[in-house]
Each structure stands twice: as structure tokens, then as C-alpha cells.
Amino acid sequence: MITRLLAERDYQIRVVPQAAVQEPALDALALLISFHFEACREFLHHMRGEMRDNPGFHVCLEGMSGAQVILLRNLCSLFRSNGLLEYYRVDTVSERIVGAVANDKRAFQFISGDWLENAIRVNVSHFLNLDGMPVELVENVEIRRPDGRNFELDVVMAIDGALYWWEAKCGQYLQSDLNRYRAVAKELGLPRNRALLVLAEPQLDDTHETVAAHTGMTVLPPDRIAAFTEGIETRHRRQFA
């Protein structure tokens, strides 16, 4: 279904990667991060920023609520038990969490942004309850656009003939990235509610609203993925009824 829907828009699939071995524990961790993203945003930012040059990181806990401190300590424990951290410790004197990211590709990829793609995939593949409707989903599809240029679609979903494109963006992006998203959404002919950009951190003067206006996409923070997925289910159930 997805191949046909893309071909109708003059998009040619070049490569569909073999499905990666899924790790339920990391999927659950990705969901936890997405549900509580605002509370752990700075924690992830520090880990991602430091590991470019040095896997060590520290996060100041001063001024945080008790609930947020507990969440971050639990996240550290889960990161460590899943092999994503070499170590961590809570320094109660200086009110800091100090640790180091595990020095391997799996940890770097998860912290750099795989967690966000995982959160999207788990939401739409596990929690979208559309019994009786044909649903298809593929990840990281390499395609050739009508002008011959290549592009990768993070998550493509088709529900009863309706095409959805989810793009995950964690960390830095360029204006050229947004211009490309706008062009692809236009070429695919997707209405705003089916071209979806999950943006963890708007840059500089950007907001989710300004990026949405520029790209013509629905732009969501990670903690809105689940609610938007529920809205997709509701919409299609009404149409199917």
C-alpha cells in the first residue's frame, strides 16, 4: 500500500532497511522520555551535548522539584541497566547527577535521537487500535523524489489508503532542513494533519508554531505524540463507522 501511494506521487522507494532488532526495554524507555519530555529535556541536552567530545556529563538538580529529581534518578538507573551509561552517581552535596555515556554506537544513537523515532514507532504500531482497517508502517525509507534527489522518510504509515509521514528531529537543524520538509510535504500532497514533525528542541527564535507555519506540517513536542495518535484513531474510526 505504501509503495503504491508513494508511486502515485512520483516517489520511488530506493531502500527499505531491514527491520532492526527491537529492544522492548529501550522502547519502554523511549516512551517514558516522551511522556515526561519537559521534565527531562535538560538532562538529555547535557548528555547529548557532552558526548560529542567527552562522554562525561553532569546535571544540576538545584531548584528542581522532588518529583523531577526522582524522575531523573530513575532515568539514570534505567539508562545504566540498559547499557547506555558507563556509570552515574548522585552527588547530594553539590546537588548534581554526574555520569558518563557508554562508549558505543548503540548508546550514542539512542541518546542522539533514536529514542524519539522509537517513541513514534511504538505509539503508532502498538497503540493505534484500528481493527478491520488496513494499516502499514515502515521506517527509515530511502526514496527518490520527483526531481531525482534522494531523501529519507523517518516513519511512513498508511491507513486505509491515507498516507502519513512522521519526521523526528532531535537537536540541531538548519533552515535548509525545514525548507526540505516543506518541499517534501508539498510534493506528497499531504494535508497538515498527515505531515507530522516531532521537534524536540526548537532553535533560537523558533517555536513549534513558527516551524509549523514555515513547513506546512503539524509540529509536535514529544509529549504530544500519544495524544495525536489517539486523534488519528478517532478520526479513522468515525470515517469507518
Secondary structure, DSSP 8 states (H G I E B T S, - for coil): -HHHHHHTTT-EEEE--------HHHHHHHHHHHHTHHHHHHHHHHHHHHTTT-SEEEEE-TT--HHHHHHHHHHHHHHHHTTSEEEEEEETTTTEEEEEE-SSHHHHHIIIIIHHHHHHHHHHHHS---TTS-EEEEEEEEEE-TTS-EEEEEEEEEETTEEEEEEEE-S---HHHHHHHHHHHHHHT--GGGEEEEES---TT--HHHHHHHHTSEEE-GGGHHHHHHHHHHHHHHHH-
